[in-house]
């Protein structure tokens, strides 16, 4: 899957096709999903401005929230698109 239109232009995978493919992989009997990860991820990736590399951030946010992580240390502001996960910049505020 390639969802970044700036890089792949007309060859980028559509969001619907990418999500359908991910769901197919997730449905594999050898795969184990935790808690409400798929529901969270589905909500997070369908938000405005979530495309390309931000999809990876949405996946990380869904993993964190589904595991009860309260704060993610990061300086990546794209995580603000998932307000369910609080973030803190360790370079600005220290550990």
LINWOVEN-V298979 format. One line per field, one symbol per residue. ss: DSSP state (a for helix, b for strand, c for the rest). psi: psi as a letter, one per 20 degrees, with the letter a starting at -180 (. if undefined). burial: 1 if it has 9 or more other C-alpha atoms within 8 Angstrom, else 0. A space follows every 10 residues. Layout:
BEGIN
ss=???
psi=???
burial=???
END
This chain:
BEGIN
ss=ccccaaaaaa acccaaaaaa aaaaaacccc ccccccaaaa aaaaaccccc ccaaaaaaaa aaaaaacccc bbbcccaaaa accccbbbca aaacc
psi=poiohhgidi jqpqhggggg gghgghiphi qoqqckghgg ggggijqqjo rchhhghhgg ghggghjjph ppoqjoihii imihoqqpoh hgir.
burial=0011100100 0110000100 0000010000 0000001001 1001100001 1101101110 1111110010 0101000010 1100101111 00000
END
